[in-house]
Amino acid sequence: MTTIEGLYNFRDTGGTPLTAGGATRSGVLYRSDALSGLGETGLSQFAATPVGVVVDFRTPTERLMAPDVLPTSRPFRMVELSILEGAMTGLARQDASDASPQDPAAQLEAIREALAQPPFLGDLYVGMLQGGASAFAEVARLVAASSDAEPTAVVVHCTAGKDRTGVSAALILEAVGADRDAVVADYAASAGHLAGAWSDAMLATVGGLGVAITPAVRDFVTGSPAAAIEQALAWVDAEHGGAAGYLQSGGLTDDELAALRRRLAG
């Protein structure tokens, strides 16, 4: 397992079992929390990976609060695909100094109210899927276009690397024929990666906003329960006949889907 100092939820999706036998290829698709905490050692470790494309699902506000830090030793292609649903964890880091200049007090109050009664993550993911097909299809397209000839592997990230990133990884893995139980297990692993320093800091920030840390709030901010991604994938199955159909509804072509499967599962 590749470890990057300064990142908590960085990992390669390679090695995921396929229903037809074998496993997904390593060094093709990575997933991570925000790349804002990389120091000298972490930057060196990141530069040594085959990653060449960085997909950031965060909103512009989240990026301003915690800009990605990348190695300068070689070029990286940055792709911003903002998905609003799932951004509450990142927005909870705001304080009055960096909230919206239009009405920072109102924005903070909205954040408090949203976090005080957070939705179940599965419901959040369904909303994300309903409006995010083109963004998720673009990630699949980028993975399909990568190669071993140069560092063009893709890393997808948001703030925690569990919600927007988790849905994206699950869709791509499902589309190339990964075993459903393995896809769910990959999603569920995020809570363990984030436990400790990351979760403690995030919950302290949320508590500092005056939000009581109830089990629902804790799950929403730091959890990755299997039932959440199972609900999301059940919606994809019912509405689109599976992840491949869903990605194609977002613009992924037959040729791109075939290239994705060759690249990640071939």
GIBEL-V880358 format. One line per field, one symbol per residue. phi: phi as a letter, one per 30 degrees, with the letter a starting at -180 (. if undefined). psi: psi as a letter, one per 20 degrees, with the letter a starting at -180 (. if undefined). A space follows every 50 residues. Layout:
phi = ???
psi = ???
This chain:
phi = .dccdjccbdadddjdecddjiadddicbcbadecccdcedddddddddd dbbcccdddedddddbddcbdcdadbccbcbdbddjddedddddbddbde ddaddddddddeddddbdddeddeddddddcceddddddeddddddaddb dbdcccbbcciccedddddddddddcjddedddddddddeeddddjeddd dddddddddicdddeddedddbcbdeddddddddddddcbikdddddddc jddedddddddddccd
psi = pppopiqhkpqpiqjpqqhjqarqqqkgprqraqkijpagghggghhirj pipopoirrhghhhhmqqpqqjirqqppoompogpiihgghiiqahhjrp igmhghghhhggghhhmqrqhggghghghhjjghghhhghggghirrihr njqppprcghkhfggggggggggghjkqpghhgghgghighhhiqcgggg gghhgghiijppnrhggggghirmphhghhgghhggghhjjrhghghhhj iprghhgghghgghi.
